[in-house]
Amino acid sequence: MDLGIKGRKAIICASSRGLGRACATALAEAGVDVVINGRDQATLEATASDIRKQTGATVTAIAADVGTRDGQNALFDACPEPDILVNNNGGPPLRDFRQLTRADMLDGVTQNMVTPIELIQRVVDPMIGRKFGRIVNITSASVKMPIVGLDLSSGARAGLTAFIAGVARDIAHNNVTINGILPGLFNTDRLRSGMEGMAKLQNLTFDEVAEMRRSSIPAKRFGEAHEFGQACAFLCSAHAGYITGQNLLLDGGLFNSSI
């Protein structure tokens, strides 16, 4: 399918690996000029090179912490008026909520709620002026199904989801959409590191933990990053202008609900 966005420009945050990289790749395949972002320069440059070879797209690599004003400025220096913004960021580590300090909580909210909102503030009016804009927030399935130990991440991402619900509807008549994608268990470095930690805590092997988690999913497998990327690309497409304020759960059926 031609997504109708060839020649558009996109900023994809935290996209040197994992789900962010998959989103950048899918958009590049659709003919979008992409600005990718990460903190590790070597990893970022390798990713940029791979995407260029795979897609032939224009790929600009910006090594920066998107949670800082300087990092955000670096992204917008590279792409002053993006047509597409994909918000993505790592979450706070697994931790008992009793151990969270005020500083921990403020950092978590800044990382997973405030930073995406700041970026949306900077892109939305130019998008409205051009009568085209696509914003996708990568959050987590934990917004719907909280995970013990990731309470801070779940709370901050749920706050972002609620904040955006009204904003998305307020600007929809300008052909500017804001949607969320809620990943479940995807085969990424983050999932593997989490299972390694769980294995140590429970005195199990990595394979035992992996099988327990895999068997809990109705699809009986982990998601693959490219599947996530293609879903993101569609929400960014010219065909998705009537989809806004929605939260697409990609979890292989793990969240048990009729709606």
Backbone as CSV, one residue per row, in Angstrom:
resi,resn,N_x,N_y,N_z,CA_x,CA_y,CA_z,C_x,C_y,C_z
1,MET,0.832,-1.199,0.000,0.000,0.000,0.000,0.870,1.254,0.000
2,ASP,0.533,2.187,-0.868,1.184,3.491,-0.861,0.571,4.300,0.276
3,LEU,1.374,4.680,1.260,0.858,5.370,2.435,0.593,6.852,2.188
4,GLY,1.004,7.350,1.031,0.701,8.734,0.684,1.503,9.764,1.452
5,ILE,2.663,9.368,1.948,3.478,10.304,2.736,4.904,10.428,2.187
6,LYS,5.122,9.995,0.969,6.444,10.138,0.368,6.834,11.611,0.323
7,GLY,8.047,11.912,0.759,8.531,13.281,0.768,8.235,14.037,2.055
8,ARG,7.422,13.456,2.933,7.180,14.067,4.234,8.430,13.946,5.101
9,LYS,8.440,14.704,6.200,9.581,14.705,7.113,9.125,14.259,8.492
10,ALA,9.956,13.437,9.146,9.575,12.873,10.444,10.721,12.939,11.437
11,ILE,10.363,13.181,12.687,11.275,13.000,13.823,10.792,11.792,14.595
12,ILE,11.687,10.842,14.820,11.359,9.650,15.596,12.307,9.591,16.780
13,CYS,11.782,9.788,17.965,12.607,9.835,19.174,13.030,8.427,19.595
14,ALA,14.184,8.348,20.238,14.689,7.070,20.767,14.565,5.959,19.727
15,SER,15.223,6.159,18.599,15.005,5.277,17.440,16.274,4.594,16.950
16,SER,17.286,4.500,17.790,18.511,3.815,17.367,18.377,2.298,17.454
17,ARG,17.353,1.828,18.159,17.149,0.390,18.314,15.685,0.110,18.655
18,GLY,15.339,-1.154,18.691,14.032,-1.579,19.174,12.854,-1.044,18.380
19,LEU,11.787,-0.717,19.100,10.544,-0.300,18.455,10.696,1.036,17.742
20,GLY,11.473,1.946,18.315,11.702,3.229,17.655,12.393,3.059,16.316
21,ARG,13.387,2.199,16.289,14.086,1.922,15.026,13.121,1.319,14.002
22,ALA,12.255,0.422,14.444,11.298,-0.194,13.529,10.356,0.842,12.934
23,CYS,9.948,1.817,13.747,9.090,2.891,13.238,9.827,3.732,12.209
24,ALA,11.077,4.079,12.499,11.877,4.868,11.566,12.068,4.124,10.248
25,THR,12.324,2.828,10.333,12.525,2.030,9.123,11.262,1.977,8.281
26,ALA,10.121,1.744,8.927,8.856,1.658,8.193,8.517,2.993,7.525
27,LEU,8.771,4.089,8.200,8.513,5.399,7.603,9.474,5.672,6.448
28,ALA,10.721,5.285,6.613,11.692,5.448,5.525,11.288,4.616,4.316
29,GLU,10.775,3.414,4.547,10.294,2.574,3.436,9.145,3.251,2.695
30,ALA,8.389,4.078,3.404,7.263,4.786,2.787,7.701,6.065,2.083
31,GLY,9.005,6.335,2.064,9.526,7.498,1.359,9.653,8.751,2.194
32,VAL,9.572,8.604,3.513,9.678,9.751,4.414,11.151,10.024,4.719
33,ASP,11.525,11.303,4.777,12.844,11.702,5.265,12.801,11.649,6.787
34,VAL,13.679,10.860,7.401,13.571,10.632,8.834,14.773,11.190,9.592
35,VAL,14.479,11.760,10.748,15.494,12.150,11.723,15.397,11.150,12.860
36,ILE,16.476,10.384,13.068,16.471,9.407,14.138,17.303,9.930,15.301
37,ASN,17.064,9.346,16.459,17.628,9.893,17.690,18.003,8.785,18.664
38,GLY,19.097,9.010,19.367,19.532,8.123,20.440,20.655,8.797,21.193
39,ARG,21.108,8.158,22.240,22.177,8.759,23.050,23.554,8.233,22.681
40,ASP,23.613,7.031,22.151,24.899,6.430,21.809,25.215,6.710,20.340
41,GLN,26.234,7.510,20.105,26.543,7.968,18.746,26.853,6.804,17.813
42,ALA,27.643,5.842,18.284,28.045,4.733,17.420,26.843,3.885,17.004
43,THR,25.990,3.556,17.976,24.793,2.773,17.671,23.882,3.526,16.720
44,LEU,23.742,4.817,16.950,22.875,5.649,16.128,23.372,5.719,14.686
45,GLU,24.659,5.915,14.520,25.213,6.004,13.166,25.083,4.677,12.433
46,ALA,25.266,3.578,13.149,25.108,2.260,12.527,23.665,2.045,12.076
47,THR,22.729,2.465,12.905,21.314,2.350,12.546,20.992,3.208,11.331
48,ALA,21.484,4.441,11.324,21.237,5.328,10.186,21.762,4.717,8.895
49,SER,22.953,4.153,8.967,23.545,3.527,7.787,22.705,2.350,7.305
50,ASP,22.240,1.533,8.237,21.426,0.369,7.874,20.120,0.801,7.203
51,ILE,19.465,1.819,7.757,18.184,2.264,7.192,18.400,2.860,5.800
52,ARG,19.473,3.619,5.637,19.764,4.180,4.309,19.954,3.060,3.281
53,LYS,20.740,2.040,3.644,21.002,0.935,2.716,19.721,0.169,2.397
54,GLN,18.874,-0.007,3.405,17.660,-0.803,3.236,16.594,-0.077,2.434
55,THR,16.508,1.247,2.591,15.377,1.981,2.026,15.748,3.033,0.989
56,GLY,16.999,3.497,1.003,17.398,4.584,0.125,16.901,5.947,0.572
57,ALA,16.343,6.008,1.769,15.769,7.257,2.272,16.848,8.186,2.819
58,THR,16.475,9.444,2.979,17.334,10.410,3.662,17.181,10.221,5.160
59,VAL,18.293,9.923,5.821,18.268,9.644,7.258,19.282,10.554,7.938
60,THR,18.815,11.325,8.907,19.682,12.204,9.685,19.737,11.687,11.113
61,ALA,20.950,11.509,11.628,21.139,10.952,12.974,21.511,12.066,13.948
62,ILE,20.721,12.203,15.017,20.971,13.226,16.030,21.148,12.553,17.380
63,ALA,22.390,12.572,17.869,22.678,12.001,19.187,22.348,13.048,20.243
64,ALA,21.326,12.780,21.055,20.883,13.761,22.041,19.929,13.109,23.021
65,ASP,19.845,13.695,24.199,18.859,13.287,25.199,17.597,14.098,24.949
66,VAL,16.565,13.453,24.452,15.351,14.150,24.070,14.624,14.743,25.270
67,GLY,14.989,14.309,26.455,14.367,14.839,27.654,14.902,16.194,28.079
68,THR,15.936,16.676,27.409,16.510,17.978,27.745,16.147,18.995,26.672
69,ARG,16.149,20.262,27.054,15.855,21.316,26.084,16.905,21.348,24.984
70,ASP,18.173,21.154,25.342,19.229,21.131,24.321,19.014,19.984,23.344
71,GLY,18.630,18.827,23.857,18.375,17.678,22.996,17.222,17.924,22.049
72,GLN,16.168,18.518,22.557,15.019,18.843,21.711,15.396,19.872,20.645
73,ASN,16.176,20.868,21.046,16.607,21.875,20.076,17.424,21.248,18.947
74,ALA,18.257,20.276,19.288,19.069,19.609,18.271,18.190,18.898,17.241
75,LEU,17.116,18.274,17.699,16.198,17.601,16.784,15.527,18.605,15.855
76,PHE,15.099,19.738,16.408,14.384,20.712,15.587,15.324,21.550,14.725
77,ASP,16.585,21.628,15.104,17.568,22.227,14.197,17.713,21.370,12.940
78,ALA,17.648,20.049,13.122,17.779,19.131,11.986,16.502,19.060,11.164
79,CYS,15.362,19.279,11.805,14.073,19.181,11.112,13.119,20.194,11.745
80,PRO,13.176,21.445,11.293,12.435,22.515,11.965,10.922,22.329,11.993
81,GLU,10.347,21.777,10.916,8.894,21.637,10.855,8.517,20.239,10.364
82,PRO,8.605,19.254,11.255,8.273,17.885,10.841,6.779,17.731,10.561
83,ASP,6.458,16.874,9.614,5.075,16.505,9.341,4.617,15.386,10.261
84,ILE,5.593,14.638,10.767,5.330,13.460,11.593,6.232,13.508,12.815
85,LEU,5.662,13.231,13.978,6.434,13.112,15.209,6.063,11.801,15.884
86,VAL,7.079,10.995,16.163,6.871,9.764,16.930,7.578,9.934,18.261
87,ASN,6.797,10.033,19.318,7.343,10.171,20.665,7.656,8.797,21.248
88,ASN,8.858,8.657,21.743,9.293,7.390,22.318,10.384,7.698,23.329
89,ASN,10.433,6.944,24.390,11.473,7.128,25.397,11.512,5.902,26.275
90,GLY,12.650,5.633,26.870,12.743,4.546,27.823,11.963,4.868,29.080
91,GLY,11.644,3.840,29.846,10.892,4.038,31.079,11.752,3.796,32.305
92,PRO,11.254,4.198,33.476,11.970,3.944,34.726,12.186,2.450,34.928
93,PRO,13.255,2.070,35.602,13.530,0.646,35.816,12.539,0.010,36.776
94,LEU,12.471,-1.320,36.722,11.627,-2.094,37.634,12.025,-1.794,39.078
95,ARG,11.030,-1.374,39.881,11.351,-1.009,41.262,10.079,-1.033,42.112
96,ASP,10.203,-1.522,43.332,9.083,-1.483,44.270,8.700,-0.020,44.520
97,PHE,7.408,0.284,44.490,6.982,1.676,44.610,7.407,2.304,45.933
98,ARG,7.630,1.465,46.959,8.049,1.988,48.262,9.442,2.601,48.209
99,GLN,10.218,2.209,47.217,11.594,2.682,47.106,11.719,3.965,46.282
100,LEU,10.634,4.418,45.699,10.693,5.595,44.845,10.804,6.868,45.677
101,THR,11.781,7.680,45.360,11.908,8.975,46.000,11.123,10.014,45.200
102,ARG,10.974,11.191,45.771,10.314,12.269,45.037,11.069,12.576,43.735
103,ALA,12.396,12.573,43.812,13.196,12.839,42.607,12.957,11.774,41.551
104,ASP,12.884,10.503,41.977,12.596,9.417,41.034,11.272,9.658,40.329
105,MET,10.260,10.028,41.110,8.927,10.208,40.541,8.882,11.391,39.583
106,LEU,9.522,12.476,39.946,9.552,13.636,39.053,10.301,13.316,37.763
107,ASP,11.401,12.558,37.870,12.147,12.166,36.671,11.295,11.286,35.760
108,GLY,10.563,10.342,36.365,9.730,9.438,35.576,8.618,10.169,34.846
109,VAL,7.978,11.105,35.532,6.911,11.884,34.906,7.475,12.781,33.806
110,THR,8.642,13.360,34.053,9.276,14.189,33.025,9.599,13.366,31.784
111,GLN,10.143,12.185,32.012,10.576,11.328,30.910,9.407,10.837,30.062
112,ASN,8.343,10.379,30.694,7.284,9.677,29.975,5.981,10.451,29.827
113,MET,5.927,11.666,30.371,4.738,12.494,30.171,5.098,13.901,29.706
114,VAL,5.936,14.584,30.457,6.228,15.983,30.149,6.979,16.123,28.819
115,THR,7.995,15.303,28.602,8.797,15.424,27.375,7.961,15.262,26.107
116,PRO,7.113,14.229,25.990,6.272,14.145,24.790,5.365,15.356,24.605
117,ILE,4.830,15.864,25.706,3.958,17.035,25.600,4.743,18.241,25.097
118,GLU,5.962,18.427,25.606,6.795,19.541,25.142,7.051,19.450,23.640
119,LEU,7.328,18.263,23.156,7.588,18.087,21.728,6.331,18.346,20.904
120,ILE,5.195,17.892,21.400,3.934,18.140,20.697,3.648,19.642,20.638
121,GLN,3.912,20.351,21.726,3.720,21.797,21.733,4.501,22.476,20.610
122,ARG,5.677,21.957,20.314,6.533,22.602,19.323,6.138,22.280,17.885
123,VAL,5.492,21.145,17.676,5.176,20.761,16.291,3.756,21.083,15.878
124,VAL,2.848,21.233,16.827,1.432,21.181,16.472,0.964,22.391,15.668
125,ASP,1.381,23.595,16.000,0.877,24.754,15.258,1.369,24.798,13.809
126,PRO,2.654,24.497,13.545,3.053,24.389,12.133,2.293,23.301,11.378
127,MET,1.998,22.184,12.042,1.193,21.138,11.401,-0.192,21.661,11.065
128,ILE,-0.794,22.373,12.000,-2.120,22.956,11.766,-2.064,23.921,10.583
129,GLY,-1.007,24.709,10.507,-0.864,25.655,9.407,-0.780,24.970,8.053
130,ARG,-0.163,23.784,8.011,-0.023,23.044,6.750,-1.201,22.108,6.485
131,LYS,-2.096,21.991,7.465,-3.257,21.101,7.374,-2.850,19.640,7.182
132,PHE,-1.736,19.291,7.790,-1.330,17.879,7.840,-0.378,17.691,9.009
133,GLY,-0.671,16.678,9.800,0.243,16.311,10.874,-0.143,14.968,11.453
134,ARG,0.867,14.185,11.766,0.639,12.892,12.390,1.571,12.772,13.590
135,ILE,0.986,12.554,14.756,1.749,12.386,15.987,1.381,11.041,16.588
136,VAL,2.378,10.261,16.896,2.171,8.955,17.526,2.990,8.904,18.809
137,ASN,2.335,8.585,19.909,3.010,8.406,21.188,3.140,6.913,21.484
138,ILE,4.362,6.447,21.601,4.576,5.058,22.004,4.540,5.011,23.530
139,THR,3.547,4.327,24.067,3.420,4.229,25.520,3.664,2.782,25.940
140,SER,2.660,2.111,26.482,2.855,0.734,26.943,1.507,0.101,27.214
141,ALA,1.459,-1.215,27.060,0.253,-1.953,27.441,-0.046,-1.790,28.925
142,SER,0.955,-1.398,29.694,0.748,-1.222,31.137,-0.202,-0.072,31.447
143,VAL,-0.486,0.794,30.466,-1.499,1.835,30.644,-2.861,1.197,30.908
144,LYS,-3.128,0.059,30.246,-4.380,-0.663,30.439,-4.254,-1.791,31.460
145,MET,-3.063,-2.342,31.583,-2.859,-3.512,32.428,-1.582,-3.298,33.239
146,PRO,-1.666,-2.581,34.368,-0.470,-2.214,35.126,0.395,-3.413,35.487
147,ILE,1.693,-3.186,35.475,2.676,-4.224,35.786,3.345,-3.856,37.107
148,VAL,3.274,-4.754,38.067,3.874,-4.498,39.373,5.363,-4.220,39.212
149,GLY,5.823,-3.155,39.826,7.227,-2.767,39.717,7.472,-1.715,38.670
150,LEU,6.503,-1.550,37.754,6.600,-0.506,36.733,5.504,0.539,36.944
151,ASP,5.168,0.752,38.208,4.060,1.642,38.552,4.322,3.076,38.102
152,LEU,5.552,3.526,38.241,5.885,4.887,37.834,5.751,5.055,36.327
153,SER,6.271,4.095,35.586,6.148,4.126,34.133,4.686,4.094,33.720
154,SER,3.910,3.193,34.338,2.489,3.073,33.999,1.748,4.364,34.298
155,GLY,2.031,4.952,35.462,1.331,6.163,35.856,1.654,7.342,34.959
156,ALA,2.929,7.512,34.630,3.326,8.636,33.779,2.745,8.485,32.376
157,ARG,2.782,7.284,31.834,2.255,7.062,30.482,0.730,7.193,30.465
158,ALA,0.075,6.759,31.533,-1.373,6.939,31.624,-1.712,8.425,31.703
159,GLY,-0.875,9.193,32.408,-1.081,10.638,32.460,-0.978,11.273,31.092
160,LEU,0.007,10.844,30.308,0.149,11.348,28.936,-1.089,10.999,28.113
161,THR,-1.566,9.774,28.253,-2.732,9.316,27.497,-3.955,10.176,27.804
162,ALA,-4.179,10.465,29.087,-5.323,11.283,29.468,-5.160,12.729,28.991
163,PHE,-3.960,13.254,29.101,-3.685,14.636,28.676,-3.992,14.803,27.194
164,ILE,-3.564,13.846,26.399,-3.672,13.953,24.947,-5.095,13.715,24.461
165,ALA,-5.920,13.042,25.250,-7.269,12.690,24.792,-8.060,13.919,24.348
166,GLY,-8.010,14.987,25.129,-8.713,16.205,24.744,-8.000,16.980,23.663
167,VAL,-6.677,17.034,23.748,-5.887,17.770,22.752,-6.132,17.208,21.354
168,ALA,-6.126,15.891,21.230,-6.300,15.260,19.915,-7.618,15.658,19.286
169,ARG,-8.646,15.722,20.076,-9.964,16.051,19.541,-10.106,17.536,19.220
170,ASP,-9.375,18.352,19.933,-9.441,19.795,19.720,-8.827,20.210,18.390
171,ILE,-7.845,19.450,17.911,-7.145,19.841,16.684,-7.485,18.961,15.486
172,ALA,-8.373,17.996,15.661,-8.631,17.003,14.610,-9.133,17.619,13.312
173,HIS,-9.865,18.742,13.397,-10.431,19.339,12.190,-9.365,19.951,11.284
174,ASN,-8.124,19.973,11.742,-7.018,20.491,10.935,-6.240,19.395,10.209
175,ASN,-6.782,18.174,10.189,-6.072,17.026,9.621,-4.754,16.781,10.359
176,VAL,-4.775,17.031,11.652,-3.655,16.713,12.537,-4.162,15.709,13.555
177,THR,-3.537,14.550,13.587,-4.000,13.472,14.468,-2.951,13.150,15.527
178,ILE,-3.430,12.718,16.675,-2.544,12.219,17.730,-3.114,10.897,18.228
179,ASN,-2.312,9.862,18.135,-2.714,8.543,18.600,-1.592,7.912,19.426
180,GLY,-1.959,6.910,20.187,-0.968,6.165,20.953,-0.883,4.725,20.478
181,ILE,0.294,4.157,20.592,0.453,2.717,20.382,0.963,2.124,21.686
182,LEU,0.289,1.085,22.145,0.577,0.462,23.432,1.187,-0.918,23.199
183,PRO,2.514,-1.022,23.219,3.126,-2.334,22.969,3.021,-3.260,24.164
184,GLY,2.763,-4.524,23.860,2.858,-5.564,24.866,4.268,-6.124,24.880
185,LEU,4.384,-7.452,24.788,5.686,-8.110,24.883,6.279,-8.278,23.483
186,PHE,7.224,-7.418,23.166,7.897,-7.471,21.875,9.334,-7.946,22.054
187,ASN,9.816,-8.643,21.042,11.154,-9.242,21.072,12.208,-8.148,20.887
188,THR,12.511,-7.451,21.981,13.467,-6.345,21.960,14.496,-6.529,23.076
189,ASP,15.528,-5.709,23.033,16.543,-5.754,24.091,15.924,-5.497,25.456
190,ARG,14.964,-4.593,25.531,14.330,-4.262,26.809,13.598,-5.474,27.385
191,LEU,12.880,-6.198,26.535,12.190,-7.391,27.011,13.187,-8.433,27.503
192,ARG,14.255,-8.641,26.730,15.240,-9.659,27.113,15.930,-9.302,28.425
193,SER,16.265,-8.017,28.601,16.936,-7.631,29.851,15.994,-7.793,31.036
194,GLY,14.719,-7.500,30.812,13.743,-7.679,31.878,13.591,-9.141,32.273
195,MET,13.602,-10.011,31.296,13.473,-11.442,31.603,14.728,-11.968,32.281
196,GLU,15.878,-11.428,31.917,17.113,-11.829,32.605,17.063,-11.452,34.084
197,GLY,16.551,-10.237,34.361,16.421,-9.811,35.745,15.428,-10.656,36.505
198,MET,14.320,-10.998,35.867,13.312,-11.833,36.508,13.851,-13.229,36.799
199,ALA,14.643,-13.752,35.868,15.219,-15.080,36.054,16.115,-15.116,37.295
200,LYS,16.904,-14.071,37.476,17.789,-14.007,38.642,16.994,-13.911,39.931
201,LEU,15.956,-13.079,39.928,15.148,-12.899,41.130,14.405,-14.169,41.519
202,GLN,13.960,-14.937,40.538,13.154,-16.123,40.803,13.947,-17.426,40.760
203,ASN,15.267,-17.291,40.575,16.140,-18.470,40.508,15.683,-19.448,39.419
204,LEU,15.407,-18.890,38.264,15.007,-19.680,37.106,15.972,-19.421,35.967
205,THR,15.904,-20.248,34.936,16.705,-19.981,33.756,15.988,-18.953,32.880
206,PHE,16.759,-18.332,32.014,16.173,-17.369,31.088,15.102,-18.038,30.234
207,ASP,15.376,-19.244,29.739,14.419,-19.946,28.884,13.128,-20.249,29.625
208,GLU,13.220,-20.565,30.904,12.009,-20.843,31.688,11.145,-19.593,31.814
209,VAL,11.784,-18.471,32.083,11.034,-17.219,32.194,10.427,-16.850,30.847
210,ALA,11.209,-16.986,29.787,10.709,-16.657,28.456,9.491,-17.498,28.095
211,GLU,9.538,-18.778,28.416,8.419,-19.657,28.093,7.178,-19.298,28.913
212,MET,7.368,-18.947,30.179,6.233,-18.541,31.009,5.553,-17.311,30.420
213,ARG,6.340,-16.349,30.009,5.770,-15.116,29.475,5.145,-15.359,28.102
214,ARG,5.811,-16.144,27.284,5.283,-16.430,25.942,3.954,-17.181,26.029
215,SER,3.883,-18.146,26.932,2.676,-18.961,27.035,1.486,-18.181,27.585
216,SER,1.756,-17.030,28.221,0.657,-16.215,28.754,-0.042,-15.409,27.669
217,ILE,0.556,-15.332,26.486,0.021,-14.533,25.385,-0.863,-15.412,24.502
218,PRO,-2.105,-15.027,24.233,-2.951,-15.849,23.363,-2.318,-16.178,22.015
219,ALA,-1.538,-15.248,21.459,-0.876,-15.513,20.175,0.280,-16.503,20.316
220,LYS,0.699,-16.777,21.557,1.767,-17.749,21.871,3.104,-17.374,21.246
221,ARG,3.343,-16.103,21.139,4.644,-15.632,20.668,4.825,-14.179,21.084
222,PHE,6.066,-13.734,21.055,6.341,-12.321,21.259,6.145,-11.571,19.941
223,GLY,5.805,-10.311,20.050,5.701,-9.500,18.856,7.066,-9.217,18.266
224,GLU,7.094,-8.942,16.980,8.328,-8.577,16.307,8.308,-7.083,15.998
225,ALA,9.462,-6.460,16.122,9.530,-5.002,16.005,8.989,-4.501,14.674
226,HIS,9.218,-5.231,13.585,8.770,-4.746,12.270,7.250,-4.659,12.209
227,GLU,6.547,-5.524,12.948,5.092,-5.460,12.996,4.639,-4.144,13.635
228,PHE,5.328,-3.786,14.690,5.032,-2.534,15.384,5.305,-1.347,14.464
229,GLY,6.420,-1.380,13.780,6.792,-0.281,12.894,5.768,-0.055,11.801
230,GLN,5.245,-1.127,11.223,4.265,-0.984,10.149,2.954,-0.398,10.667
231,ALA,2.569,-0.770,11.886,1.361,-0.186,12.486,1.546,1.316,12.702
232,CYS,2.729,1.688,13.171,3.034,3.103,13.369,2.978,3.847,12.044
233,ALA,3.579,3.281,11.015,3.603,3.940,9.705,2.190,4.163,9.176
234,PHE,1.291,3.202,9.393,-0.076,3.397,8.919,-0.748,4.550,9.654
235,LEU,-0.568,4.648,10.972,-1.168,5.751,11.714,-0.607,7.098,11.263
236,CYS,0.585,7.085,10.679,1.197,8.310,10.155,0.820,8.581,8.701
237,SER,0.057,7.704,8.110,-0.204,7.777,6.679,-1.305,8.769,6.333
238,ALA,-1.426,9.052,5.040,-2.495,9.908,4.543,-3.860,9.258,4.717
239,HIS,-3.883,7.935,4.892,-5.142,7.200,4.990,-5.717,7.186,6.402
240,ALA,-4.960,7.693,7.364,-5.364,7.569,8.764,-5.888,8.883,9.349
241,GLY,-6.335,9.779,8.494,-6.776,11.084,8.968,-8.043,11.064,9.792
242,TYR,-8.781,9.951,9.769,-10.023,9.838,10.535,-9.822,9.036,11.818
243,ILE,-8.561,8.769,12.136,-8.219,8.055,13.365,-7.466,9.020,14.266
244,THR,-8.063,9.390,15.378,-7.359,10.279,16.303,-7.882,10.064,17.721
245,GLY,-7.032,10.338,18.686,-7.397,10.151,20.082,-7.542,8.692,20.473
246,GLN,-6.963,7.814,19.668,-7.096,6.377,19.916,-5.801,5.794,20.470
247,ASN,-5.933,4.639,21.111,-4.774,3.942,21.677,-4.801,2.502,21.204
248,LEU,-3.893,2.214,20.280,-3.855,0.912,19.629,-3.017,-0.052,20.457
249,LEU,-3.670,-1.080,20.966,-3.011,-2.070,21.808,-2.456,-3.189,20.931
250,LEU,-1.139,-3.350,20.931,-0.484,-4.422,20.169,0.137,-5.385,21.163
251,ASP,-0.609,-6.421,21.518,-0.138,-7.314,22.591,-0.455,-8.782,22.363
252,GLY,-0.845,-9.141,21.130,-1.143,-10.538,20.854,-2.350,-11.073,21.606
253,GLY,-3.219,-10.162,22.084,-4.428,-10.590,22.797,-4.265,-10.728,24.299
254,LEU,-3.135,-10.285,24.849,-2.846,-10.497,26.267,-3.859,-9.798,27.174
255,PHE,-4.232,-8.562,26.830,-5.203,-7.844,27.647,-6.581,-8.401,27.346
256,ASN,-7.229,-8.967,28.337,-8.480,-9.690,28.154,-9.655,-8.736,28.314
257,SER,-10.198,-8.292,27.194,-11.288,-7.326,27.234,-12.132,-7.474,25.993
258,SER,-13.421,-7.126,26.124,-14.337,-7.199,24.970,-14.395,-5.883,24.217
259,ILE,-13.759,-4.813,24.735,-13.783,-3.527,24.054,-12.373,-2.962,23.969
